[in-house]
């Protein structure tokens, strides 16, 4: 570690503030204009900054509870269920009691540096937690934790490098969302609103073009259940768990590896549709961008022809299909969708000519989204390599700069 770095306790560079929850039975405390965040709002959240959660509270809710209005650029740290979710407040914000927020002393710590440092030192945070069933990191324990910190200017240089990767990732993610929205709007415009090319000169019968067919979903996709035993799984194979499936998005942005697997799985192929059968209302669907393995609680749907893959994907992610899967699911505590029922879902078949036109427009959008997703994986890998080395001081800014210059 550089001689300019020194070990500091959290209490030396930040004020630790807890959160709270207004009475949920009092409607006057909720649906106001003050953003309020719970740890669940950070589940699967990949951005550095957060501006709001799923719920807002009112001024009355703020004053009636132990929650506090945390200033902009404070670091939000979840302290239980689970420990270690981190985000920066993009604006003044409140949290529930599942957070220990850190208001930084700007002359001692850069908020962005602290954000990245807490990610690196998550095991340390967990080690300071108490409680057998639900470990929790108390404010007093957090204040005692210490780790090496460089001078503020060097902190800013480090965080600037790391944040540049996250900015590129976030920009790509936004582009993916826009491309998906465009593809979805074309699907809805053509096959829901019936404003497809040439609709003006088309004869309609009961709101449907006369030459279209009403078919069952199994006419364009079929289920694949090809299992693989845990002992046969290659540790390098790509693994898509239910936790990796995106919500209301076809583009897979996260996945694991076979080395993490301890149970039997299913095999899938590129362009298969992966549908989460557990609690289908969660709306978890993805179009597979590679060959791999997945949870046995995934319904793998394979298009009968390449022509159908984008159209079938749009059907599978549509609200009406997900609602059908939810309504017809079996089980109370853990409802599961059933392919024997889903395959009978009624949908429209517009004919080969219109599907070809649809694919010509939509295919480049989905393909570009997958390219951006792959770029993000490379960026994440580079950032994750640098993160612990820069934050711990094992890799200096000077050394990194000289290495980069050597490659130019």
C-alpha positions, -999 to +999 in steps of 0.1 A: +000+000+000+012+035-009+027+055+021+001+082+014-027+058+021-039+055+057-063+032+075-095+051+086-126+041+105-160+048+089-168+072+118-138+093+108-150+101+072-188+097+074-219+102+095-239+070+097-277+074+096-304+048+099-338+047+083-374+039+091-409+031+078-440+052+083-471+034+094-483+014+064-519+015+076-520+053+074-526+064+038-517+100+046-481+089+051-477+075+016-478+085-021-463+119-014-433+134-033-404+122-011-386+092-025-382+063-001-360+033-008-361-003+006-334-030+000-358-047-024-355-016-047-318-025-051-324-061-060-310-065-095-303-028-096-271-021-116-269+017-118-245+036-095-271+063-087-307+059-075-333+087-075-363+068-061-377+034-051-410+018-058-428+040-031-429+076-021-438+090+013-454+123+024-441+151+047-464+136+073-448+102+068-413+117+071-421+135+104-440+106+119-413+080+116-376+074+122-367+077+085-345+107+076-341+127+045-306+118+033-287+144+013-277+140-024-245+120-029-249+100+003-240+063+001-270+040+007-258+007+022-283-021+030-276-035+064-298-066+064-317-089+040-291-087+025-260-068+037-240-050+010-264-035-016-249-001-024-261+029-043-255+067-044-284+091-037-290+110-069-311+135-049-324+139-013-339+105-004-353+085+025-347+048+033-363+022+055-347+006+085-328-019+063-302+007+055-272+024+072-266+055+050-233+073+050-232+110+047-196+117+036-173+143+049-161+156+016-127+167+028-120+131+038-138+108+015-151+110-021-187+095-021-181+077-054-148+062-041-167+050-010-194+035-031-168+013-049-149+006-016-180-008+001-185-032-028-149-045-024-152-047+014-186-064+015-171-096+032-158-073+060-193-057+064-208-092+066-182-103+092-192-074+115-229-083+114-247-100+143-277-123+144-280-160+135-312-161+115-311-126+099-276-111+103-277-073+106-249-047+105-256-022+132-247+015+130-223+012+159-205-018+143-203+000+109-186+030+125-158+008+138-149-008+104-118+006+089-100+002+056-072+019+037-080+052+021-058+074-002-058+112-003-091+126-016-076+137-049-064+102-055-097+088-045-114+110-071-089+097-098-097+061-089-135+066-088-133+085-121-117+055-138-142+030-124-172+052-130-162+056-167-169+018-171-202+021-153-213+051-175-206+031-207-225+001-193-254+023-183-255+040-217-255+006-234-283-005-211-304+025-220-298+018-257-309-018-252-341-006-235-349+018-264-343-009-290-365-033-272-393-007-268-391+000-305-394-037-313-423-041-289-441-011-303-439-025-338-453-058-326-482-040-309-488-017-339-489-046-364-504-075-344-525-058-316-537-025-331-538-042-366-520-013-383-496-034-403-483-025-438-513-026-462-540-028-434-560+000-453-567-024-481-573-055-459-607-071-453-614-076-416-638-101-401-647-095-364-616-072-360-591-097-375-578-098-411-598-124-431-567-143-442-551-146-407-555-177-386-562-181-349-539-208-337-525-224-306-491-213-294-478-249-300-482-243-337-451-221-337-431-232-307-426-265-288-412-273-253-377-287-249-367-306-218-332-320-223-317-326-189-281-328-177-268-343-145-248-321-122-218-344-125-218-339-162-218-301-162-188-283-177-176-257-152-171-232-181-206-235-196-229-205-194-257-209-168-289-190-166-307-192-133-341-178-125-323-149-108-307-141-141-338-139-162-347-102-169-381-087-159-402-075-188-372-077-211-360-103-237-323-093-234-303-114-210-277-092-193-265-115-165-257-151-162-234-175-143-211-204-150-214-241-146-188-241-118-215-226-095-240-255-100-248-282-075-280-297-090-293-311-123-302-286-150-317-283-185-299-276-218-310-248-241-299-235-274-294-201-291-328-184-298-347-206-274-373-187-253-366-191-216-398-186-195-397-187-157-424-211-146-423-202-109-445-172-101-451-163-137-465-129-127-429-119-122-427-116-160-393-132-164-386-141-200-355-141-222-344-149-258-313-170-254-283-154-270-261-186-267-262-223-259-262-231-222-279-246-192-307-233-170-329-241-140-353-270-142-380-244-133-376-228-167-400-236-196-378-238-227-397-229-258-381-235-292-395-220-324-406-246-350-390-224-377-365-195-375-392-174-390-412-175-358-385-167-332-391-129-328-428-131-332-430-159-307-407-141-283-430-110-284-460-132-276-442-149-247-433-115-231-466-099-237-489-090-208-517-111-221-495-143-223-479-137-189-514-131-174-526-163-189-497-182-174-504-166-140-541-173-140-536-210-151-506-217-128-508-244-102-500-241-065-507-216-038-474-208-021-452-214-052-475-212-083-460-228-114-470-223-150-477-255-170-466-259-206-495-283-211-518-253-206-496-226-222-492-245-254-529-241-260-527-203-257-546-188-286-527-163-308-528-150-343-509-163-373-505-134-398-488-155-425-453-159-437-451-127-458-459-104-430-437-122-405-408-119-430-414-081-431-416-080-393-383-099-390-366-075-414-374-046-391-371-062-357-341-086-361-316-058-364-330-042-332-327-075-312-293-083-327-279-049-318-293-052-283-274-085-279-242-069-293-245-041-267-251-068-240-219-085-250-200-052-249-214-047-213-200-081-202-166-071-215-168-038-197-180-054-165-151-079-166-125-051-171-141-030-143-143-060-119-106-067-126-096-032-117-120-026-088-103-045-060-068-036-072-074+001-073-095+003-042-070-016-021-040+003-035-024-029-050-026-011-084-016+025-085-029+052-108+006+058-121+012+021-129-022+018-146-015+049-167+019+036-178+004+002-187-023+019-208+003+040-226+024+009-234-007-006-252-013+026-273 
